[in-house]
Each structure stands twice: as C-alpha cells, then as structure tokens.
C-alpha cells in the first residue's frame, strides 16, 4: 500500500460502511498497524475547498463520479482495509494535498 492508492475500507463510526478511500499517509509511515485516508463519496456536495471531484477511470478503480472528502481525515487499523482497487493520478493528488492544507490551516 502507498500514498495515493484507492482502497476499500470499513471505517468506524458514521462512515462505517465499506467505501473507497484514498491513502494520504506518507509512504515512510506504512510500517504502522494503521492507515490514514480520506473517504470518497458519490454523494456530490460540490464544496470546492474540501471536496475534490474525481471521475472513474481504469487507473483509480472507481465506478461513479465521486468526491474525495479532504474534510473527513480518518485513521483505521489495517484489518479494516478490504484491498487496493486503484491509484489516483498526480494532478488529483496535488489537489488533495492543497485541500488538506486549507482544511488544516497550513496556508
């Protein structure tokens, strides 16, 4: 697993149903028993600062037009990961990183 991978995860709490998510954890930190990710939703809200639109491609493994939710950072144990379904492209990952910086007040 590496940063930018699209995984299927059943996180605890409100977003507990299995859903796609993008790994945001640094590759150097992959030795932990947990993984940090952003959930992906097909319930489009169009919030440009925090929700990054993403269209399905063979590379990312998504099936519907979706949004990466940069305002819903989550960490879960590896046992909740159902597998890797794809990887997001570099341009989308840069947009994710920018949204995270805004959400966390780092800009």
Secondary structure, DSSP 4 states (H G I P E B T S, - for coil): --TTEEEEE--SGGG-S-EEEEE-S-GGGTTSSEEEEEEEESS----TTTEEEE---TTT---S-EEEEEEEEEEEEGGGEEEEEEE--HHHHHHHHHHHHHHTT--
